[in-house]
């Protein structure tokens, strides 16, 4: 089987990512061990508690679309899950005119609560079998089904004890395989585990959460009535965007010493609770959020992504649904910057926060369909160009000669009330 060096993934609900460009560098995978080692490079991260499916095409077994979904904790849900993921990947590939000739299946879950890795493999076997049956019902065979747990792998397909011992086979040491070398040469990297990436955008806990929720409550009392009032909504929007830009400048001037969770701790310390609350509530307005989405490239992208992640972590307690806006913006900036694995995870989390959040739905679908984000980038650039001259014209309005400002406001209000 061959795969190209292009990282694809999905998060949250079942979703499909398309095959990479046919001109991409290729490497041949000849064994279950090599398939298991290649999985993080195909997705861009180490999947945890995940069911992953990869479409296979042609006589040489070219890898196509990939799908990842969390493993349901209740076995009663496995039947429906198997049917849904099979239909999602196979029918999604058919819509592109290329029905898979086979499927490679991975179930990935580490032991917990004293359970052995071998026990995990045995417990998840019925799930793998249901997926194989569901794919077979759509006339697409599962060519290989692997369980990855506790640093070992098992094949659910191979019947040979010599090839697949009961205790499993150790996975290759990270970074030592042919796939790792090829991925490094191509400039690809594995961004840690799925849990690591999700944690960077998950709500804070402890005293931070308590103080942040109190700040959100204070901001809601102050800001929400103003947002609902047509006269002050534009003012709130301008204040929100100005504060967000101030926070981005602060983050730019104070880069973290290292990446990962420690960088997030650094960013959290740079944002005040009241500042974060004001921007979070302001972003609930669609027009404000759309303007913020324009900060998706150049020098603005990196501080914007840091800000959106930090704000998502501040959506705590009763304000969990508010995370949909900053998570969607984080997903958009990641996608626009070429980090599709992180984009899919962020957008999946946004839909977990609010399954009806339309912007996240559209971006999640477009990212999974392999649509080039340049079209949306161009639209946002054009909207920004149109708005800038208008903003400059209205920044310092002139008053008609001989008319007091208070008189002008009263006239304006009478006009609005008349319905004209």
Buried (B, 14 or more C-beta within 10 A) or exposed (E): BBBBBBBBBBBBBBBBBBBBEEEEEBBEBEEBBBBBBBBBBBBBBBBBBBBBBBBBBEEEBBBBBBBBBBBBEEEEEBBEBBBBBBBBBBEBBEEBEBBBBBBBBBBBBBBEEEBEBBEBBEBBBEBBBBBBBBBEEBEBEBBBBBBBBBEBBBBBBBEEEEEBEEEBBEBBEEEEBBBBEBBEEBEBBBBBBBBBBBBBBBBBEEEBBBBBBBBBBBBBEBBEEBBEEEEBBEEBBBBBBEBBBEBBEBBBEEEBEEEEEEBBEBBBEBBEBBBBBBBBBBBBBEEBBEBBBBBBBEEBBBBBBBBBBBBBBBBBEEBEBBBBBBBBBBBBBBBBBEBBBBBBBBBBBBBBBBEEBEBBBEBBEBBBBBBEBEEBBEEBEEBEEEEEEEEEEEEEEEEEEEEEEEEEEEEEEEEEEEEE
